[in-house]
Amino acid sequence: MLEEALAHLVRGIVDNPSDVFVSEREQRRGKCLDVRVHPQDMGRVIGRAGRTATALRTVVTALNEGRGVRIDFLDVAER
């Protein structure tokens, strides 16, 4: 559910929504969501001084009932 919500939010921000992929993996410290976007959209997803990325992390944490979730932003070329 978190992956779908995050993918929906990111697709609304980027210019290339078909290149947005979100996958979940478990780590020792909890969940980690990998967000892959087109290289030209990295700036949009991160935002000025990381504000957009921080806002996305805040929303996902709220959806996860306050439990922190790590979110890594990668470009599609790093697949």
PyMOL Python script that loads the backbone (N, CA, C, O; Angstrom):
from pymol import cmd

cmd.read_pdbstr("""\
ATOM      1  N   MET A   1       0.807  -1.187   0.000  1.00  0.00           N
ATOM      2  CA  MET A   1       0.000   0.000   0.000  1.00  0.00           C
ATOM      3  C   MET A   1       0.861   1.266   0.000  1.00  0.00           C
ATOM      4  O   MET A   1       0.550   2.227  -0.704  1.00  0.00           O
ATOM      5  N   LEU A   2       1.940   1.270   0.785  1.00  0.00           N
ATOM      6  CA  LEU A   2       2.814   2.439   0.815  1.00  0.00           C
ATOM      7  C   LEU A   2       3.442   2.701  -0.544  1.00  0.00           C
ATOM      8  O   LEU A   2       3.565   3.849  -0.970  1.00  0.00           O
ATOM      9  N   GLU A   3       3.843   1.616  -1.232  1.00  0.00           N
ATOM     10  CA  GLU A   3       4.472   1.798  -2.544  1.00  0.00           C
ATOM     11  C   GLU A   3       3.509   2.461  -3.519  1.00  0.00           C
ATOM     12  O   GLU A   3       3.894   3.350  -4.278  1.00  0.00           O
ATOM     13  N   GLU A   4       2.245   2.018  -3.494  1.00  0.00           N
ATOM     14  CA  GLU A   4       1.251   2.571  -4.416  1.00  0.00           C
ATOM     15  C   GLU A   4       0.986   4.046  -4.119  1.00  0.00           C
ATOM     16  O   GLU A   4       0.890   4.862  -5.035  1.00  0.00           O
ATOM     17  N   ALA A   5       0.869   4.379  -2.838  1.00  0.00           N
ATOM     18  CA  ALA A   5       0.612   5.771  -2.457  1.00  0.00           C
ATOM     19  C   ALA A   5       1.778   6.667  -2.854  1.00  0.00           C
ATOM     20  O   ALA A   5       1.573   7.756  -3.391  1.00  0.00           O
ATOM     21  N   LEU A   6       2.997   6.211  -2.592  1.00  0.00           N
ATOM     22  CA  LEU A   6       4.172   7.006  -2.947  1.00  0.00           C
ATOM     23  C   LEU A   6       4.299   7.153  -4.459  1.00  0.00           C
ATOM     24  O   LEU A   6       4.610   8.237  -4.954  1.00  0.00           O
ATOM     25  N   ALA A   7       4.059   6.067  -5.196  1.00  0.00           N
ATOM     26  CA  ALA A   7       4.124   6.133  -6.660  1.00  0.00           C
ATOM     27  C   ALA A   7       3.108   7.136  -7.193  1.00  0.00           C
ATOM     28  O   ALA A   7       3.415   7.895  -8.112  1.00  0.00           O
ATOM     29  N   HIS A   8       1.916   7.150  -6.633  1.00  0.00           N
ATOM     30  CA  HIS A   8       0.874   8.086  -7.059  1.00  0.00           C
ATOM     31  C   HIS A   8       1.314   9.532  -6.822  1.00  0.00           C
ATOM     32  O   HIS A   8       1.141  10.387  -7.690  1.00  0.00           O
ATOM     33  N   LEU A   9       1.878   9.797  -5.655  1.00  0.00           N
ATOM     34  CA  LEU A   9       2.339  11.148  -5.344  1.00  0.00           C
ATOM     35  C   LEU A   9       3.465  11.582  -6.277  1.00  0.00           C
ATOM     36  O   LEU A   9       3.457  12.706  -6.780  1.00  0.00           O
ATOM     37  N   VAL A  10       4.427  10.702  -6.507  1.00  0.00           N
ATOM     38  CA  VAL A  10       5.577  11.043  -7.351  1.00  0.00           C
ATOM     39  C   VAL A  10       5.143  11.244  -8.795  1.00  0.00           C
ATOM     40  O   VAL A  10       5.635  12.152  -9.466  1.00  0.00           O
ATOM     41  N   ARG A  11       4.229  10.410  -9.285  1.00  0.00           N
ATOM     42  CA  ARG A  11       3.755  10.562 -10.676  1.00  0.00           C
ATOM     43  C   ARG A  11       3.098  11.922 -10.898  1.00  0.00           C
ATOM     44  O   ARG A  11       3.132  12.450 -12.009  1.00  0.00           O
ATOM     45  N   GLY A  12       2.504  12.490  -9.854  1.00  0.00           N
ATOM     46  CA  GLY A  12       1.890  13.806  -9.971  1.00  0.00           C
ATOM     47  C   GLY A  12       2.894  14.939 -10.032  1.00  0.00           C
ATOM     48  O   GLY A  12       2.541  16.056 -10.409  1.00  0.00           O
ATOM     49  N   ILE A  13       4.135  14.672  -9.669  1.00  0.00           N
ATOM     50  CA  ILE A  13       5.167  15.706  -9.624  1.00  0.00           C
ATOM     51  C   ILE A  13       6.022  15.725 -10.888  1.00  0.00           C
ATOM     52  O   ILE A  13       6.422  16.795 -11.345  1.00  0.00           O
ATOM     53  N   VAL A  14       6.304  14.560 -11.452  1.00  0.00           N
ATOM     54  CA  VAL A  14       7.301  14.436 -12.521  1.00  0.00           C
ATOM     55  C   VAL A  14       6.728  14.689 -13.906  1.00  0.00           C
ATOM     56  O   VAL A  14       5.513  14.692 -14.101  1.00  0.00           O
ATOM     57  N   ASP A  15       7.627  14.903 -14.868  1.00  0.00           N
ATOM     58  CA  ASP A  15       7.237  15.089 -16.256  1.00  0.00           C
ATOM     59  C   ASP A  15       7.106  13.757 -17.002  1.00  0.00           C
ATOM     60  O   ASP A  15       6.432  13.685 -18.030  1.00  0.00           O
ATOM     61  N   ASN A  16       7.745  12.711 -16.489  1.00  0.00           N
ATOM     62  CA  ASN A  16       7.729  11.391 -17.129  1.00  0.00           C
ATOM     63  C   ASN A  16       7.130  10.357 -16.167  1.00  0.00           C
ATOM     64  O   ASN A  16       7.863   9.538 -15.613  1.00  0.00           O
ATOM     65  N   PRO A  17       5.813  10.388 -15.966  1.00  0.00           N
ATOM     66  CA  PRO A  17       5.203   9.490 -14.979  1.00  0.00           C
ATOM     67  C   PRO A  17       5.319   8.007 -15.329  1.00  0.00           C
ATOM     68  O   PRO A  17       5.246   7.157 -14.442  1.00  0.00           O
ATOM     69  N   SER A  18       5.497   7.693 -16.602  1.00  0.00           N
ATOM     70  CA  SER A  18       5.623   6.278 -16.969  1.00  0.00           C
ATOM     71  C   SER A  18       6.963   5.693 -16.532  1.00  0.00           C
ATOM     72  O   SER A  18       7.127   4.473 -16.521  1.00  0.00           O
ATOM     73  N   ASP A  19       7.915   6.538 -16.174  1.00  0.00           N
ATOM     74  CA  ASP A  19       9.227   6.080 -15.721  1.00  0.00           C
ATOM     75  C   ASP A  19       9.343   6.000 -14.197  1.00  0.00           C
ATOM     76  O   ASP A  19      10.446   5.851 -13.671  1.00  0.00           O
ATOM     77  N   VAL A  20       8.232   6.096 -13.493  1.00  0.00           N
ATOM     78  CA  VAL A  20       8.251   6.027 -12.029  1.00  0.00           C
ATOM     79  C   VAL A  20       8.014   4.588 -11.588  1.00  0.00           C
ATOM     80  O   VAL A  20       7.006   3.976 -11.941  1.00  0.00           O
ATOM     81  N   PHE A  21       8.948   4.059 -10.818  1.00  0.00           N
ATOM     82  CA  PHE A  21       8.833   2.710 -10.262  1.00  0.00           C
ATOM     83  C   PHE A  21       9.168   2.772  -8.780  1.00  0.00           C
ATOM     84  O   PHE A  21      10.166   3.380  -8.392  1.00  0.00           O
ATOM     85  N   VAL A  22       8.341   2.149  -7.953  1.00  0.00           N
ATOM     86  CA  VAL A  22       8.583   2.106  -6.516  1.00  0.00           C
ATOM     87  C   VAL A  22       8.623   0.647  -6.088  1.00  0.00           C
ATOM     88  O   VAL A  22       7.716  -0.127  -6.395  1.00  0.00           O
ATOM     89  N   SER A  23       9.674   0.281  -5.384  1.00  0.00           N
ATOM     90  CA  SER A  23       9.779  -1.081  -4.864  1.00  0.00           C
ATOM     91  C   SER A  23      10.119  -1.011  -3.379  1.00  0.00           C
ATOM     92  O   SER A  23      10.742  -0.061  -2.906  1.00  0.00           O
ATOM     93  N   GLU A  24       9.691  -2.041  -2.665  1.00  0.00           N
ATOM     94  CA  GLU A  24       9.907  -2.090  -1.220  1.00  0.00           C
ATOM     95  C   GLU A  24      10.899  -3.197  -0.894  1.00  0.00           C
ATOM     96  O   GLU A  24      10.894  -4.260  -1.515  1.00  0.00           O
ATOM     97  N   ARG A  25      11.737  -2.931   0.076  1.00  0.00           N
ATOM     98  CA  ARG A  25      12.638  -3.974   0.569  1.00  0.00           C
ATOM     99  C   ARG A  25      12.766  -3.826   2.074  1.00  0.00           C
ATOM    100  O   ARG A  25      12.682  -2.724   2.616  1.00  0.00           O
ATOM    101  N   GLU A  26      12.969  -4.938   2.729  1.00  0.00           N
ATOM    102  CA  GLU A  26      13.135  -4.942   4.179  1.00  0.00           C
ATOM    103  C   GLU A  26      14.608  -4.826   4.518  1.00  0.00           C
ATOM    104  O   GLU A  26      15.458  -5.462   3.896  1.00  0.00           O
ATOM    105  N   GLN A  27      14.891  -4.014   5.501  1.00  0.00           N
ATOM    106  CA  GLN A  27      16.244  -3.880   6.020  1.00  0.00           C
ATOM    107  C   GLN A  27      16.207  -4.153   7.518  1.00  0.00           C
ATOM    108  O   GLN A  27      15.139  -4.312   8.109  1.00  0.00           O
ATOM    109  N   ARG A  28      17.377  -4.205   8.113  1.00  0.00           N
ATOM    110  CA  ARG A  28      17.437  -4.443   9.557  1.00  0.00           C
ATOM    111  C   ARG A  28      16.648  -3.402  10.334  1.00  0.00           C
ATOM    112  O   ARG A  28      16.015  -3.716  11.342  1.00  0.00           O
ATOM    113  N   ARG A  29      16.688  -2.188   9.871  1.00  0.00           N
ATOM    114  CA  ARG A  29      16.041  -1.089  10.598  1.00  0.00           C
ATOM    115  C   ARG A  29      14.612  -0.839  10.158  1.00  0.00           C
ATOM    116  O   ARG A  29      13.991   0.106  10.645  1.00  0.00           O
ATOM    117  N   GLY A  30      14.061  -1.644   9.258  1.00  0.00           N
ATOM    118  CA  GLY A  30      12.681  -1.468   8.814  1.00  0.00           C
ATOM    119  C   GLY A  30      12.565  -1.412   7.306  1.00  0.00           C
ATOM    120  O   GLY A  30      13.449  -1.864   6.579  1.00  0.00           O
ATOM    121  N   LYS A  31      11.453  -0.848   6.847  1.00  0.00           N
ATOM    122  CA  LYS A  31      11.165  -0.779   5.417  1.00  0.00           C
ATOM    123  C   LYS A  31      12.007   0.283   4.724  1.00  0.00           C
ATOM    124  O   LYS A  31      12.364   1.312   5.299  1.00  0.00           O
ATOM    125  N   CYS A  32      12.308  -0.011   3.464  1.00  0.00           N
ATOM    126  CA  CYS A  32      12.978   0.955   2.603  1.00  0.00           C
ATOM    127  C   CYS A  32      12.251   0.950   1.272  1.00  0.00           C
ATOM    128  O   CYS A  32      12.034  -0.113   0.691  1.00  0.00           O
ATOM    129  N   LEU A  33      11.878   2.101   0.788  1.00  0.00           N
ATOM    130  CA  LEU A  33      11.224   2.227  -0.508  1.00  0.00           C
ATOM    131  C   LEU A  33      12.211   2.843  -1.492  1.00  0.00           C
ATOM    132  O   LEU A  33      12.760   3.918  -1.248  1.00  0.00           O
ATOM    133  N   ASP A  34      12.429   2.156  -2.597  1.00  0.00           N
ATOM    134  CA  ASP A  34      13.283   2.678  -3.663  1.00  0.00           C
ATOM    135  C   ASP A  34      12.388   3.311  -4.712  1.00  0.00           C
ATOM    136  O   ASP A  34      11.516   2.645  -5.270  1.00  0.00           O
ATOM    137  N   VAL A  35      12.595   4.579  -4.983  1.00  0.00           N
ATOM    138  CA  VAL A  35      11.819   5.308  -5.987  1.00  0.00           C
ATOM    139  C   VAL A  35      12.737   5.572  -7.169  1.00  0.00           C
ATOM    140  O   VAL A  35      13.753   6.254  -7.039  1.00  0.00           O
ATOM    141  N   ARG A  36      12.373   5.028  -8.318  1.00  0.00           N
ATOM    142  CA  ARG A  36      13.159   5.225  -9.531  1.00  0.00           C
ATOM    143  C   ARG A  36      12.386   6.160 -10.456  1.00  0.00           C
ATOM    144  O   ARG A  36      11.213   5.932 -10.754  1.00  0.00           O
ATOM    145  N   VAL A  37      13.062   7.210 -10.903  1.00  0.00           N
ATOM    146  CA  VAL A  37      12.453   8.201 -11.793  1.00  0.00           C
ATOM    147  C   VAL A  37      13.395   8.479 -12.955  1.00  0.00           C
ATOM    148  O   VAL A  37      14.574   8.129 -12.910  1.00  0.00           O
ATOM    149  N   HIS A  38      12.875   9.100 -13.976  1.00  0.00           N
ATOM    150  CA  HIS A  38      13.677   9.512 -15.126  1.00  0.00           C
ATOM    151  C   HIS A  38      14.747  10.483 -14.627  1.00  0.00           C
ATOM    152  O   HIS A  38      14.465  11.310 -13.760  1.00  0.00           O
ATOM    153  N   PRO A  39      15.971  10.398 -15.159  1.00  0.00           N
ATOM    154  CA  PRO A  39      17.053  11.288 -14.688  1.00  0.00           C
ATOM    155  C   PRO A  39      16.695  12.774 -14.728  1.00  0.00           C
ATOM    156  O   PRO A  39      17.149  13.539 -13.877  1.00  0.00           O
ATOM    157  N   GLN A  40      15.895  13.186 -15.697  1.00  0.00           N
ATOM    158  CA  GLN A  40      15.521  14.604 -15.790  1.00  0.00           C
ATOM    159  C   GLN A  40      14.550  15.015 -14.686  1.00  0.00           C
ATOM    160  O   GLN A  40      14.380  16.209 -14.436  1.00  0.00           O
ATOM    161  N   ASP A  41      13.913  14.060 -14.027  1.00  0.00           N
ATOM    162  CA  ASP A  41      12.934  14.367 -12.986  1.00  0.00           C
ATOM    163  C   ASP A  41      13.513  14.342 -11.572  1.00  0.00           C
ATOM    164  O   ASP A  41      12.800  14.625 -10.609  1.00  0.00           O
ATOM    165  N   MET A  42      14.789  14.010 -11.436  1.00  0.00           N
ATOM    166  CA  MET A  42      15.374  13.922 -10.096  1.00  0.00           C
ATOM    167  C   MET A  42      15.268  15.251  -9.343  1.00  0.00           C
ATOM    168  O   MET A  42      14.962  15.269  -8.150  1.00  0.00           O
ATOM    169  N   GLY A  43      15.516  16.334 -10.021  1.00  0.00           N
ATOM    170  CA  GLY A  43      15.425  17.645  -9.383  1.00  0.00           C
ATOM    171  C   GLY A  43      14.024  17.959  -8.893  1.00  0.00           C
ATOM    172  O   GLY A  43      13.857  18.556  -7.830  1.00  0.00           O
ATOM    173  N   ARG A  44      13.028  17.567  -9.649  1.00  0.00           N
ATOM    174  CA  ARG A  44      11.640  17.797  -9.255  1.00  0.00           C
ATOM    175  C   ARG A  44      11.277  16.986  -8.022  1.00  0.00           C
ATOM    176  O   ARG A  44      10.578  17.477  -7.135  1.00  0.00           O
ATOM    177  N   VAL A  45      11.741  15.763  -7.963  1.00  0.00           N
ATOM    178  CA  VAL A  45      11.391  14.877  -6.855  1.00  0.00           C
ATOM    179  C   VAL A  45      12.105  15.297  -5.568  1.00  0.00           C
ATOM    180  O   VAL A  45      11.537  15.210  -4.479  1.00  0.00           O
ATOM    181  N   ILE A  46      13.336  15.746  -5.701  1.00  0.00           N
ATOM    182  CA  ILE A  46      14.085  16.154  -4.524  1.00  0.00           C
ATOM    183  C   ILE A  46      13.672  17.557  -4.083  1.00  0.00           C
ATOM    184  O   ILE A  46      13.517  17.807  -2.888  1.00  0.00           O
ATOM    185  N   GLY A  47      13.494  18.462  -5.024  1.00  0.00           N
ATOM    186  CA  GLY A  47      13.047  19.814  -4.698  1.00  0.00           C
ATOM    187  C   GLY A  47      14.176  20.690  -4.186  1.00  0.00           C
ATOM    188  O   GLY A  47      15.298  20.229  -3.977  1.00  0.00           O
ATOM    189  N   ARG A  48      13.861  21.949  -3.988  1.00  0.00           N
ATOM    190  CA  ARG A  48      14.853  22.897  -3.483  1.00  0.00           C
ATOM    191  C   ARG A  48      15.223  22.558  -2.063  1.00  0.00           C
ATOM    192  O   ARG A  48      14.364  22.454  -1.188  1.00  0.00           O
ATOM    193  N   ALA A  49      16.500  22.389  -1.843  1.00  0.00           N
ATOM    194  CA  ALA A  49      17.034  22.057  -0.518  1.00  0.00           C
ATOM    195  C   ALA A  49      16.390  20.795   0.058  1.00  0.00           C
ATOM    196  O   ALA A  49      16.350  20.611   1.274  1.00  0.00           O
ATOM    197  N   GLY A  50      15.886  19.928  -0.828  1.00  0.00           N
ATOM    198  CA  GLY A  50      15.314  18.658  -0.381  1.00  0.00           C
ATOM    199  C   GLY A  50      13.922  18.755   0.211  1.00  0.00           C
ATOM    200  O   GLY A  50      13.462  17.820   0.866  1.00  0.00           O
ATOM    201  N   ARG A  51      13.250  19.863  -0.007  1.00  0.00           N
ATOM    202  CA  ARG A  51      11.931  20.061   0.605  1.00  0.00           C
ATOM    203  C   ARG A  51      10.881  19.092   0.089  1.00  0.00           C
ATOM    204  O   ARG A  51      10.079  18.583   0.872  1.00  0.00           O
ATOM    205  N   THR A  52      10.869  18.826  -1.215  1.00  0.00           N
ATOM    206  CA  THR A  52       9.876  17.906  -1.769  1.00  0.00           C
ATOM    207  C   THR A  52      10.115  16.494  -1.255  1.00  0.00           C
ATOM    208  O   THR A  52       9.169  15.800  -0.882  1.00  0.00           O
ATOM    209  N   ALA A  53      11.364  16.067  -1.234  1.00  0.00           N
ATOM    210  CA  ALA A  53      11.692  14.733  -0.719  1.00  0.00           C
ATOM    211  C   ALA A  53      11.301  14.614   0.744  1.00  0.00           C
ATOM    212  O   ALA A  53      10.773  13.584   1.163  1.00  0.00           O
ATOM    213  N   THR A  54      11.552  15.652   1.521  1.00  0.00           N
ATOM    214  CA  THR A  54      11.172  15.648   2.936  1.00  0.00           C
ATOM    215  C   THR A  54       9.666  15.561   3.096  1.00  0.00           C
ATOM    216  O   THR A  54       9.174  14.839   3.963  1.00  0.00           O
ATOM    217  N   ALA A  55       8.929  16.292   2.268  1.00  0.00           N
ATOM    218  CA  ALA A  55       7.469  16.249   2.336  1.00  0.00           C
ATOM    219  C   ALA A  55       6.941  14.863   1.982  1.00  0.00           C
ATOM    220  O   ALA A  55       6.009  14.366   2.615  1.00  0.00           O
ATOM    221  N   LEU A  56       7.540  14.241   0.966  1.00  0.00           N
ATOM    222  CA  LEU A  56       7.125  12.878   0.598  1.00  0.00           C
ATOM    223  C   LEU A  56       7.408  11.907   1.743  1.00  0.00           C
ATOM    224  O   LEU A  56       6.585  11.040   2.037  1.00  0.00           O
ATOM    225  N   ARG A  57       8.543  12.045   2.379  1.00  0.00           N
ATOM    226  CA  ARG A  57       8.874  11.175   3.525  1.00  0.00           C
ATOM    227  C   ARG A  57       7.884  11.384   4.670  1.00  0.00           C
ATOM    228  O   ARG A  57       7.481  10.424   5.327  1.00  0.00           O
ATOM    229  N   THR A  58       7.498  12.622   4.907  1.00  0.00           N
ATOM    230  CA  THR A  58       6.545  12.931   5.977  1.00  0.00           C
ATOM    231  C   THR A  58       5.190  12.285   5.699  1.00  0.00           C
ATOM    232  O   THR A  58       4.583  11.708   6.602  1.00  0.00           O
ATOM    233  N   VAL A  59       4.715  12.375   4.471  1.00  0.00           N
ATOM    234  CA  VAL A  59       3.420  11.786   4.112  1.00  0.00           C
ATOM    235  C   VAL A  59       3.468  10.269   4.248  1.00  0.00           C
ATOM    236  O   VAL A  59       2.541   9.668   4.792  1.00  0.00           O
ATOM    237  N   VAL A  60       4.531   9.645   3.765  1.00  0.00           N
ATOM    238  CA  VAL A  60       4.644   8.191   3.845  1.00  0.00           C
ATOM    239  C   VAL A  60       4.749   7.736   5.298  1.00  0.00           C
ATOM    240  O   VAL A  60       4.173   6.710   5.659  1.00  0.00           O
ATOM    241  N   THR A  61       5.462   8.466   6.127  1.00  0.00           N
ATOM    242  CA  THR A  61       5.547   8.131   7.556  1.00  0.00           C
ATOM    243  C   THR A  61       4.166   8.215   8.205  1.00  0.00           C
ATOM    244  O   THR A  61       3.814   7.364   9.022  1.00  0.00           O
ATOM    245  N   ALA A  62       3.391   9.225   7.851  1.00  0.00           N
ATOM    246  CA  ALA A  62       2.037   9.353   8.390  1.00  0.00           C
ATOM    247  C   ALA A  62       1.162   8.187   7.936  1.00  0.00           C
ATOM    248  O   ALA A  62       0.377   7.660   8.726  1.00  0.00           O
ATOM    249  N   LEU A  63       1.287   7.782   6.684  1.00  0.00           N
ATOM    250  CA  LEU A  63       0.523   6.641   6.182  1.00  0.00           C
ATOM    251  C   LEU A  63       0.940   5.334   6.851  1.00  0.00           C
ATOM    252  O   LEU A  63       0.157   4.387   6.920  1.00  0.00           O
ATOM    253  N   ASN A  64       2.160   5.289   7.338  1.00  0.00           N
ATOM    254  CA  ASN A  64       2.691   4.089   7.998  1.00  0.00           C
ATOM    255  C   ASN A  64       2.489   4.178   9.515  1.00  0.00           C
ATOM    256  O   ASN A  64       3.224   3.557  10.282  1.00  0.00           O
ATOM    257  N   GLU A  65       1.506   4.942   9.930  1.00  0.00           N
ATOM    258  CA  GLU A  65       1.131   5.078  11.338  1.00  0.00           C
ATOM    259  C   GLU A  65       2.276   5.583  12.212  1.00  0.00           C
ATOM    260  O   GLU A  65       2.442   5.139  13.347  1.00  0.00           O
ATOM    261  N   GLY A  66       3.063   6.515  11.674  1.00  0.00           N
ATOM    262  CA  GLY A  66       4.115   7.142  12.445  1.00  0.00           C
ATOM    263  C   GLY A  66       5.436   6.394  12.487  1.00  0.00           C
ATOM    264  O   GLY A  66       6.425   6.906  13.013  1.00  0.00           O
ATOM    265  N   ARG A  67       5.460   5.200  11.943  1.00  0.00           N
ATOM    266  CA  ARG A  67       6.722   4.444  11.901  1.00  0.00           C
ATOM    267  C   ARG A  67       7.528   4.931  10.705  1.00  0.00           C
ATOM    268  O   ARG A  67       7.015   5.007   9.589  1.00  0.00           O
ATOM    269  N   GLY A  68       8.767   5.253  10.940  1.00  0.00           N
ATOM    270  CA  GLY A  68       9.632   5.786   9.895  1.00  0.00           C
ATOM    271  C   GLY A  68       9.860   4.809   8.754  1.00  0.00           C
ATOM    272  O   GLY A  68       9.939   3.598   8.959  1.00  0.00           O
ATOM    273  N   VAL A  69       9.962   5.343   7.578  1.00  0.00           N
ATOM    274  CA  VAL A  69      10.245   4.566   6.372  1.00  0.00           C
ATOM    275  C   VAL A  69      11.370   5.267   5.638  1.00  0.00           C
ATOM    276  O   VAL A  69      11.311   6.475   5.411  1.00  0.00           O
ATOM    277  N   ARG A  70      12.376   4.526   5.273  1.00  0.00           N
ATOM    278  CA  ARG A  70      13.472   5.111   4.496  1.00  0.00           C
ATOM    279  C   ARG A  70      13.052   5.143   3.026  1.00  0.00           C
ATOM    280  O   ARG A  70      12.499   4.173   2.509  1.00  0.00           O
ATOM    281  N   ILE A  71      13.317   6.255   2.367  1.00  0.00           N
ATOM    282  CA  ILE A  71      13.002   6.395   0.944  1.00  0.00           C
ATOM    283  C   ILE A  71      14.271   6.806   0.225  1.00  0.00           C
ATOM    284  O   ILE A  71      14.879   7.825   0.553  1.00  0.00           O
ATOM    285  N   ASP A  72      14.671   6.005  -0.763  1.00  0.00           N
ATOM    286  CA  ASP A  72      15.844   6.299  -1.588  1.00  0.00           C
ATOM    287  C   ASP A  72      15.359   6.689  -2.978  1.00  0.00           C
ATOM    288  O   ASP A  72      14.557   5.976  -3.581  1.00  0.00           O
ATOM    289  N   PHE A  73      15.841   7.811  -3.485  1.00  0.00           N
ATOM    290  CA  PHE A  73      15.486   8.263  -4.823  1.00  0.00           C
ATOM    291  C   PHE A  73      16.623   7.937  -5.778  1.00  0.00           C
ATOM    292  O   PHE A  73      17.760   8.360  -5.570  1.00  0.00           O
ATOM    293  N   LEU A  74      16.309   7.181  -6.829  1.00  0.00           N
ATOM    294  CA  LEU A  74      17.288   6.745  -7.816  1.00  0.00           C
ATOM    295  C   LEU A  74      16.776   7.088  -9.197  1.00  0.00           C
ATOM    296  O   LEU A  74      15.570   7.208  -9.409  1.00  0.00           O
ATOM    297  N   ASP A  75      17.712   7.251 -10.158  1.00  0.00           N
ATOM    298  CA  ASP A  75      17.216   7.443 -11.516  1.00  0.00           C
ATOM    299  C   ASP A  75      17.102   6.090 -12.211  1.00  0.00           C
ATOM    300  O   ASP A  75      17.735   5.115 -11.805  1.00  0.00           O
ATOM    301  N   VAL A  76      16.307   6.043 -13.238  1.00  0.00           N
ATOM    302  CA  VAL A  76      15.991   4.798 -13.935  1.00  0.00           C
ATOM    303  C   VAL A  76      17.251   4.123 -14.463  1.00  0.00           C
ATOM    304  O   VAL A  76      17.294   2.896 -14.555  1.00  0.00           O
ATOM    305  N   ALA A  77      18.263   4.886 -14.808  1.00  0.00           N
ATOM    306  CA  ALA A  77      19.499   4.336 -15.363  1.00  0.00           C
ATOM    307  C   ALA A  77      20.235   3.455 -14.358  1.00  0.00           C
ATOM    308  O   ALA A  77      21.061   2.638 -14.765  1.00  0.00           O
ATOM    309  N   GLU A  78      19.962   3.593 -13.053  1.00  0.00           N
ATOM    310  CA  GLU A  78      20.655   2.821 -12.030  1.00  0.00           C
ATOM    311  C   GLU A  78      20.025   1.459 -11.782  1.00  0.00           C
ATOM    312  O   GLU A  78      20.375   0.801 -10.803  1.00  0.00           O
ATOM    313  N   ARG A  79      19.135   1.027 -12.610  1.00  0.00           N
ATOM    314  CA  ARG A  79      18.467  -0.251 -12.469  1.00  0.00           C
ATOM    315  C   ARG A  79      19.450  -1.316 -12.578  1.00  0.00           C
ATOM    316  O   ARG A  79      19.098  -2.492 -12.487  1.00  0.00           O
TER     317      ARG A  79
END
""", "prot")
cmd.dss("prot")
cmd.show_as("cartoon", "prot")
cmd.util.cbc("prot")
cmd.orient("prot")
